[in-house]
Amino acid sequence: MLDGDSSLLAHAIRSVALILLSFAFLPLDTSIVCWSYAVGYLFPLQAVNHRRHVRSTYTPYFEPKTILVTGVGMTKGLALARIFYAAGHNVVGADFEPMPIPTACGRTSKALTAFRKLTRPDGSREKQAKYTQSILDIIRRENVNIWVSCSGVASAVEDGVAKEMVELVTKCKAVQFDVATTKRLHEKHSFMDYTNSIGLPIPETHTVTSKAAALQLLDDASVTDKRYIMKYIGTDDAVRGDMTLLPLSTPARTKLHISRFEISEDKPWILQQYIRGPEYCTHSLIVKGEVKAFVACPSSELLMHYQALPSDSGLSRSMLRFTQEFAAAGGPSFTGHLSFDFLVEMSDAEKAMRDPTANVKLYPIECNPRAHTAVCLFSDTPEMVDGYLSLLEPKQAAISSTSKTTPNGLAPQPIVPNAPKKYYWIGHDFIELVVLPLLSLFTADGPSFVEVFEHLLSFVEHVLWWQDGTFEFWDPVPAWWLYHVYWPTQFLMALLFQRKWSRVNVNNTPQASDYEATARKPGAMKARATPRRIVCLFEEGMPCSRTRLMQLLHLTDVESPHFWPPGAAA
């Protein structure tokens, strides 16, 4: 396993190997694309048939809208573009493409009528203005009715600025929270404070602005046997994966661990109570303070597997109720994508599995005021589009048009996925379940033959029975483009610029992270090996399943797992 101290040669060999792997599969993948087009021509699939039906004379009152979806280079943006296409609407896609080479896989999707490049914001006012202007230009040129923002963590606030300008100077409506709301929900301490202020439960959380304050809290915790996880309030990939349980076995070890962090008034951290139990995540569409679409699923330890909880389960109902109360508190201007990460006590989770009517106590640990990759679970649910279109209706009309209500009659029933499939990404699973186990089979700390066989069986099961998150038979080119254009280009750039990359953030603006930009910054921790190495893909938008990883590894006083994705899929 390579890290920041590995030689440039070792990193270069890895990049070359992945490029060669892409070339090796090029003939097979190209034949699959051709076969998909042939099958689609002879036997039109569900999405294509649904689009033809709603745009035919059978639905004379159907009025197609023009939808702008930004972030189509990410799985969530591409999935939403396809859903709007299946529902019969005209979709314009947009994303960042910093290089002259057209690398965004979503630009090749059949679901798009056009693709436009966006100016990437960098935090400066000048780039923010250019970014906002590029969105306004697209909206005016294409006569867009609704802008669906699928921003990543780096551009969520910038999208909030653009949303305010778009709705101020055009008739286009934006599915995006405003700046103040985005900041409040994105930053961990302000999210906790706000959630507590509206009467919803939160885990015990302390904001610390100095190492001394953190050590004092942890010293007090050693008496009560409480454990905490320390999180940086902002965004720093170099420390985001650190889920060390604190305090450690001795005060000296705790002090040494805390000394690695840069904590100050300008860079505050939080100490959050550790809850022993499973972790879940949600994705929801909020329009005017109402939950229009909702799905909940277990947080995957590999971050690349999605399986929806039954919508009538106790866990799903409890998370929906929390989301509805949270959305209602935001008022009629509360519109955007909203996702939560919840922890549940083990006893409550087991009770909910036995009793679908059980009311589960939830501990929200993070909020992401943007679309979640779990939206792919709605891929076969074009009815989800109705939730977005309600944004164009007057408030009272939108309420009166909703027929379904919850049993207590307090809130409309949201749209849930129709018979959702299980999702995986074949590129990630091929590396994770096939290549790496086989390569490490004969190493000293490698897996046993039985473990390798289990990995191979899991891979076969996924290929046969699960759905790839990027590939669709009626729209096969984006997956081909991802593996044979985007990835090779990224690895080639790493070779040319002699970069040591640590991971590929493929589900949110796929881009390789280099050590010079992350692990070498002041106050950042170097990646270290754990007793059992974990290879998983770090996905922005759904943080790693911290609790599940800790349970799997039986981690207590060791440092957090080393997240290392030599390959994955968007």
C-alpha positions in Angstrom: 0.0 0.0 0.0 1.5 3.3 -1.1 1.5 6.4 1.1 2.9 9.9 1.0 6.3 8.7 1.9 6.4 6.2 -1.0 8.7 7.0 -3.9 7.5 8.9 -7.0 8.6 5.8 -9.0 6.2 3.6 -7.0 3.3 6.1 -7.5 4.2 6.3 -11.2 4.1 2.5 -11.6 0.7 2.4 -10.0 -0.7 5.1 -12.3 0.8 3.3 -15.4 -0.7 0.0 -14.2 -4.2 1.6 -14.0 -3.8 3.1 -17.4 -2.8 -0.2 -18.9 -5.7 -1.8 -17.1 -8.0 0.6 -18.8 -6.5 -0.3 -22.2 -6.8 -4.0 -21.5 -10.6 -3.7 -21.0 -11.1 -1.3 -23.9 -12.1 -3.9 -26.5 -14.5 -5.6 -24.1 -16.1 -2.4 -22.9 -16.4 -1.1 -26.5 -18.2 -4.3 -27.5 -20.6 -4.0 -24.6 -21.5 -0.4 -25.7 -22.2 -1.6 -29.3 -24.2 -4.5 -28.0 -26.2 -2.2 -25.7 -27.1 0.0 -28.6 -28.2 -3.0 -30.7 -30.3 -4.4 -27.9 -31.8 -0.9 -27.2 -32.7 -0.5 -30.9 -34.5 -3.8 -31.1 -36.0 -3.8 -27.6 -36.5 -0.3 -26.2 -36.0 -0.2 -22.4 -38.2 1.2 -19.7 -36.8 4.7 -19.6 -37.0 5.1 -23.4 -40.5 3.7 -23.5 -41.7 5.9 -20.7 -40.3 9.0 -22.4 -41.9 8.1 -25.7 -45.2 7.5 -24.0 -45.4 10.8 -22.1 -44.4 12.8 -25.2 -46.9 11.0 -27.4 -50.5 11.9 -28.2 -51.5 9.6 -25.3 -50.7 12.5 -22.9 -51.9 15.6 -24.8 -51.6 17.9 -21.8 -47.9 17.1 -21.1 -45.7 20.1 -21.3 -42.0 19.3 -21.3 -39.8 21.6 -19.3 -36.2 22.5 -19.8 -34.1 21.4 -16.8 -30.5 22.4 -16.1 -28.6 19.8 -14.1 -25.2 20.9 -12.9 -22.7 18.2 -11.8 -23.5 15.6 -14.5 -19.9 14.4 -14.2 -20.9 12.9 -10.8 -23.2 9.9 -10.3 -25.9 11.9 -8.6 -26.0 14.5 -11.4 -26.1 11.9 -14.1 -28.8 9.9 -12.3 -31.0 13.0 -12.0 -30.5 13.9 -15.7 -31.6 10.4 -16.7 -34.7 10.6 -14.4 -35.8 13.9 -16.0 -35.1 12.4 -19.5 -37.2 9.3 -18.8 -40.0 11.6 -17.5 -40.1 13.3 -20.9 -38.3 16.6 -20.2 -35.4 18.4 -22.0 -32.2 18.2 -20.0 -29.2 20.5 -20.3 -26.1 19.3 -18.5 -23.2 21.3 -17.1 -20.1 20.6 -15.1 -16.5 21.7 -14.6 -13.9 20.6 -17.1 -10.6 22.3 -16.1 -8.7 20.7 -19.0 -9.2 21.3 -22.7 -10.0 17.6 -23.1 -13.7 16.8 -22.7 -13.4 14.5 -19.7 -16.8 14.7 -17.8 -18.5 11.4 -18.4 -22.0 12.9 -18.1 -21.4 15.1 -21.3 -21.8 11.9 -23.4 -25.2 10.9 -21.9 -28.1 10.3 -24.2 -30.2 12.1 -21.6 -28.8 15.5 -22.4 -29.9 17.8 -25.2 -26.7 19.9 -24.6 -23.7 20.0 -22.4 -22.1 23.3 -21.2 -18.8 23.9 -19.4 -18.9 25.9 -16.1 -16.2 28.2 -14.7 -14.8 26.6 -11.5 -15.0 28.9 -8.5 -12.0 29.1 -6.2 -13.2 31.1 -3.3 -12.4 34.5 -4.9 -15.1 37.1 -5.7 -13.9 37.2 -9.3 -14.3 33.5 -9.9 -17.6 33.4 -8.0 -18.9 36.1 -10.3 -17.7 34.2 -13.4 -19.3 31.0 -12.1 -22.6 32.7 -11.4 -22.5 34.4 -14.8 -21.8 31.1 -16.6 -25.0 29.6 -15.0 -27.0 32.7 -15.9 -25.8 32.5 -19.5 -26.9 28.8 -19.8 -30.3 29.6 -18.2 -31.0 32.4 -20.6 -29.6 30.7 -23.7 -31.6 27.5 -23.1 -34.7 29.1 -21.5 -34.3 26.9 -18.4 -37.4 26.4 -16.2 -35.7 24.7 -13.2 -32.0 24.5 -12.2 -31.2 21.4 -10.3 -27.9 21.9 -8.5 -25.8 18.7 -7.8 -22.9 20.5 -6.2 -20.0 19.0 -4.4 -18.7 20.0 -1.0 -16.3 22.5 -2.6 -19.0 24.5 -4.5 -22.1 24.2 -2.3 -21.9 27.7 -0.9 -21.1 29.1 -4.4 -24.2 27.4 -5.7 -26.1 29.2 -2.9 -24.8 32.5 -4.2 -25.7 31.6 -7.7 -29.2 30.5 -6.7 -30.0 33.9 -5.1 -28.9 35.7 -8.2 -30.7 33.3 -10.6 -34.0 33.7 -8.9 -33.5 37.5 -8.6 -32.9 38.2 -12.3 -34.7 35.3 -14.1 -37.9 33.3 -13.8 -36.0 30.1 -13.4 -36.4 28.3 -10.1 -33.4 26.7 -8.3 -33.4 23.5 -6.3 -30.7 24.8 -4.0 -30.6 26.3 -0.5 -29.6 29.9 -0.1 -26.2 30.9 1.2 -27.1 31.4 4.8 -28.9 28.0 5.0 -26.1 26.2 3.1 -23.5 27.5 5.5 -25.6 26.7 8.6 -26.2 23.1 7.6 -22.8 22.4 6.1 -20.8 23.4 9.1 -21.0 20.8 11.8 -21.2 23.0 14.9 -23.8 25.3 13.5 -25.9 22.4 12.2 -25.9 20.9 15.7 -26.8 24.2 17.3 -29.6 24.7 14.8 -31.0 21.2 15.2 -31.0 21.5 18.9 -32.7 24.9 18.7 -35.7 23.5 16.8 -36.2 20.7 19.4 -34.7 17.8 17.6 -32.2 15.4 19.3 -28.5 15.6 18.8 -25.5 13.6 20.3 -23.5 15.4 22.9 -21.3 17.9 21.0 -18.7 20.4 22.1 -17.0 23.1 20.0 -13.3 23.5 20.9 -11.0 26.3 19.8 -7.8 25.3 21.5 -5.9 22.1 22.3 -6.2 22.9 26.0 -10.0 23.0 25.8 -10.1 19.7 24.0 -7.8 18.0 26.5 -9.8 19.3 29.4 -13.0 17.9 28.0 -11.4 14.6 27.3 -9.9 14.5 30.8 -13.4 14.9 32.3 -14.7 12.2 29.9 -12.2 9.7 31.2 -14.1 9.8 34.5 -17.5 9.1 32.9 -16.3 6.5 30.4 -17.7 8.5 27.5 -15.9 8.3 24.2 -15.7 11.1 21.6 -14.7 11.5 18.0 -12.9 14.7 17.0 -14.0 16.4 13.8 -12.8 19.4 11.9 -15.6 21.9 11.4 -14.5 22.8 7.9 -13.4 20.6 5.0 -10.0 19.0 5.1 -9.7 15.6 3.4 -6.3 15.0 5.2 -8.1 14.6 8.6 -11.6 13.8 7.6 -11.0 10.0 7.7 -9.7 10.2 11.3 -12.3 8.5 13.5 -10.1 7.8 16.5 -12.1 7.2 19.7 -11.0 9.6 22.4 -9.7 9.7 25.1 -7.0 7.1 24.4 -5.7 4.7 27.0 -3.4 7.2 28.7 -3.4 11.0 29.0 0.0 11.1 27.3 -1.3 9.3 24.3 -4.4 11.5 24.1 -2.2 14.6 24.3 0.1 13.4 21.6 -2.9 12.7 19.3 -4.4 16.1 19.9 -1.1 17.8 19.3 -1.2 16.8 15.7 -4.2 19.0 15.0 -4.2 22.7 14.3 -6.9 24.0 16.6 -7.6 27.7 17.0 -10.4 30.4 16.9 -10.1 30.5 13.1 -10.0 26.7 12.8 -12.4 25.3 15.4 -13.1 21.6 15.9 -15.9 19.6 17.6 -15.8 16.7 20.0 -18.9 14.6 19.3 -20.2 11.8 21.5 -19.5 8.3 20.1 -22.7 6.2 19.6 -22.1 2.5 19.4 -24.4 1.2 16.7 -25.1 1.2 12.9 -25.0 4.3 10.7 -27.5 5.3 8.1 -27.8 8.0 5.5 -30.7 9.6 3.7 -31.4 11.6 0.6 -34.4 13.9 0.3 -35.8 16.5 -2.0 -37.3 19.5 -0.1 -39.5 21.9 -1.9 -41.0 24.9 0.1 -40.5 23.2 3.4 -42.0 19.9 2.4 -40.3 16.5 1.8 -41.2 15.6 -1.8 -38.9 12.5 -2.2 -37.1 10.5 0.4 -34.9 7.4 0.7 -32.9 6.0 3.5 -30.1 3.3 3.3 -27.4 1.8 5.5 -24.1 3.6 5.2 -21.7 1.4 3.3 -18.3 0.7 4.7 -17.0 0.8 1.1 -19.0 3.9 0.2 -19.8 2.4 -3.1 -22.8 0.1 -2.3 -26.4 1.4 -1.9 -29.4 -0.6 -0.8 -32.6 1.2 0.2 -34.3 0.5 3.5 -37.9 -0.6 3.1 -39.9 2.7 3.2 -42.4 1.2 5.7 -39.6 0.1 8.1 -39.3 1.6 11.6 -35.9 3.0 10.8 -37.0 4.6 7.5 -40.2 6.1 9.1 -38.2 7.6 12.0 -35.6 9.2 9.6 -38.4 10.5 7.4 -40.2 12.0 10.4 -37.0 13.7 11.5 -36.5 15.1 8.0 -40.1 16.4 7.8 -39.8 18.2 11.1 -36.4 19.6 10.0 -37.8 20.8 6.7 -41.0 22.3 8.1 -38.9 24.3 10.5 -37.1 25.9 7.5 -40.3 27.5 6.3 -41.7 28.0 2.7 -38.3 29.2 1.4 -36.6 26.0 2.4 -35.9 24.3 -1.0 -33.0 22.0 -2.0 -31.5 18.6 -1.6 -30.9 17.5 1.9 -29.1 14.4 3.3 -28.4 13.4 6.9 -26.1 10.8 8.5 -27.6 9.2 11.5 -26.3 6.9 14.2 -28.7 4.5 16.0 -28.1 2.7 19.2 -27.6 -1.0 18.6 -30.6 -2.0 20.7 -32.9 0.5 18.9 -31.8 -0.8 15.5 -32.5 -4.4 16.5 -35.9 -3.4 17.9 -36.7 -1.6 14.6 -35.8 -4.7 12.6 -38.4 -6.7 14.6 -41.1 -4.0 14.9 -41.8 -1.8 11.8 -43.9 0.5 13.9 -41.1 1.2 16.4 -40.1 4.8 17.0 -36.3 4.9 16.8 -34.2 7.4 18.6 -31.8 9.0 16.1 -28.5 10.7 16.5 -27.8 13.1 13.6 -24.1 13.4 13.2 -23.8 15.3 9.9 -26.0 17.2 7.4 -25.1 17.7 3.7 -27.2 20.4 2.1 -26.8 19.0 -1.4 -27.7 15.9 -3.4 -26.5 12.6 -2.2 -25.3 9.7 -4.5 -28.1 7.6 -3.0 -30.4 9.5 -5.4 -29.4 6.7 -7.9 -31.9 4.5 -6.0 -34.7 6.6 -7.8 -33.4 5.6 -11.2 -36.5 3.6 -12.0 -38.9 6.2 -10.4 -39.6 9.0 -13.0 -42.5 10.0 -10.7 -39.8 11.7 -8.6 -39.8 14.5 -11.2 -43.3 15.6 -10.0 -41.6 16.7 -6.8 -39.3 19.0 -8.7 -42.1 20.4 -10.9 -44.1 21.4 -7.7 -41.5 24.1 -7.4 -43.2 25.9 -10.3 -46.6 25.8 -8.6 -48.0 28.3 -6.2 -47.6 27.2 -2.6 -51.4 26.5 -2.0 -51.7 24.7 -5.4 -48.8 22.5 -4.5 -50.4 21.5 -1.2 -53.9 20.9 -2.7 -52.5 18.7 -5.5 -51.1 16.3 -2.9 -53.5 13.5 -2.2 -51.5 11.2 0.1 -50.8 12.1 3.7 -49.1 10.5 6.6 -51.3 8.5 9.0 -51.5 11.4 11.4 -52.4 13.8 8.5 -49.7 16.3 9.3 -47.5 16.0 6.2 -47.7 14.9 2.6 -46.3 11.4 1.8 -43.1 11.8 -0.2 -42.2 9.8 -3.3 -40.1 6.8 -2.5 -38.1 4.6 -5.0 -40.1 2.0 -7.0 -38.6 -1.5 -6.3 -35.1 0.0 -5.9 -32.2 -2.1 -7.1 -28.9 -2.7 -5.2 -26.2 -0.4 -6.6 -22.5 -0.9 -7.0 -19.6 0.3 -9.2 -17.9 -2.4 -11.2 -14.6 -0.6 -11.5 -14.3 -0.2 -7.7 -15.4 -3.7 -7.0 -13.1 -5.2 -9.6 -10.1 -3.6 -7.8 -11.4 -4.1 -4.3 -12.8 -7.6 -4.6 -10.6 -9.2 -7.3 -7.3 -7.4 -8.0 -6.1 -6.4 -4.5 -7.1 -9.7 -2.8 -5.3 -11.7 -5.5 -2.2 -9.5 -5.3 -2.0 -9.6 -1.5 -2.8 -13.3 -1.3 0.8 -14.4 -0.8 1.9 -11.4 1.4 2.6 -11.8 5.1 -0.5 -9.9 6.3 -2.6 -10.8 3.2 -6.0 -12.5 3.2 -6.5 -16.3 3.3 -7.7 -18.4 0.4 -11.2 -18.5 1.9 -11.4 -14.7 2.2 -10.2 -14.3 -1.4 -12.8 -16.8 -2.6 -15.5 -14.9 -0.6 -14.4 -11.7 -2.3 -14.6 -13.3 -5.7 -18.1 -14.6 -5.0 -19.2 -11.2 -3.9 -17.9 -9.7 -7.1 -19.8 -12.2 -9.2 -23.0 -11.6 -7.2 -22.8 -7.9 -7.8 -22.1 -8.3 -11.5 -25.1 -10.7 -11.9 -27.7 -9.2 -9.6 -26.8 -5.7 -8.8 -27.0 -2.5 -10.9 -23.9 -0.5 -11.8 -24.3 3.1 -10.7 -22.9 4.6 -14.0 -23.9 2.1 -16.7 -27.3 1.9 -18.3 -28.1 -0.3 -21.3 -30.0 2.6 -22.9 -27.2 5.0 -22.1 -23.9 3.1 -22.0 -21.4 5.7 -23.2 -20.9 7.6 -19.9 -19.5 4.5 -18.2 -17.2 3.8 -21.1 -16.0 7.4 -21.0 -15.4 7.3 -17.3 -13.1 4.3 -17.5 -11.4 5.0 -20.8 -11.2 8.8 -21.0 -11.5 10.4 -17.6 -9.5 8.0 -15.5 -6.6 7.5 -17.9 -6.4 11.3 -18.3 -6.2 11.8 -14.6 -3.5 9.2 -14.1 -1.6 10.6 -17.1 -1.7 14.1 -15.5 -0.3 12.6 -12.3 2.6 11.1 -14.3 3.3 14.3 -16.2 3.2 16.5 -13.1 4.9 13.9 -10.8 2.0 13.9 -8.3 1.6 11.4 -5.5 -2.2 10.8 -5.4 -3.9 9.3 -2.4 -7.5 8.7 -3.6 -9.9 9.4 -6.4 -13.0 11.3 -5.3 -15.1 9.9 -8.0 -18.7 10.5 -6.9 -18.3 14.2 -6.4 -16.3 15.9 -9.2 -14.0 12.9 -9.8 -10.5 14.1 -9.2 -7.3 12.6 -7.8 -6.1 14.1 -4.6 -2.4 14.5 -4.3 -0.4 14.3 -1.1 1.3 17.7 -1.6 -2.2 19.3 -1.5 -3.5 17.4 1.5 -1.4 15.3 3.7 1.5 17.7 3.6 -0.4 20.8 4.8 0.4 22.1 8.2 -1.4 20.3 11.0 -2.5 17.4 8.7 -1.9 13.8 9.6 -0.1 11.4 7.3 -1.9 8.3 6.3 -0.9 5.3 8.3 -1.5 1.6 8.1 -3.9 0.0 10.6 -3.9 -3.6 11.9 -6.1 -4.5 9.0 -5.9 -2.5 5.9 -9.1 -1.2 4.4 -9.3 -0.3 0.8 -12.3 1.9 0.1 -13.4 4.9 -1.9 -13.7 8.2 -0.2 -16.9 9.7 -1.5 -17.8 13.3 -0.7 -21.5 13.6 -0.1 -21.7 10.5 2.0 -19.0 10.4 4.7 -17.5 7.1 5.5 -19.5 4.7 7.7 -17.4 5.5 10.7 -19.2 3.3 13.2 -19.5 0.3 10.9 -15.8 0.5 10.1 -14.9 0.7 13.7 -17.0 -2.3 14.5 -15.6 -4.3 11.6 -12.0 -3.6 12.6 -12.7 -3.6 16.4 -10.8 -0.3 16.5 -10.5 1.4 19.9 -7.2 3.2 20.4 -5.7 2.8 16.9 -5.8 5.4 14.3 -8.5 5.5 11.7 -8.4 3.3 8.5 -6.4 4.3 5.6 -8.7 5.1 2.7 -7.1 4.2 -0.5 -8.9 3.8 -3.8 -6.6 2.7 -6.6 -9.8 2.3 -8.7 -13.5 2.9 -8.5 -16.4 4.1 -10.5 -18.4 7.4 -10.5 
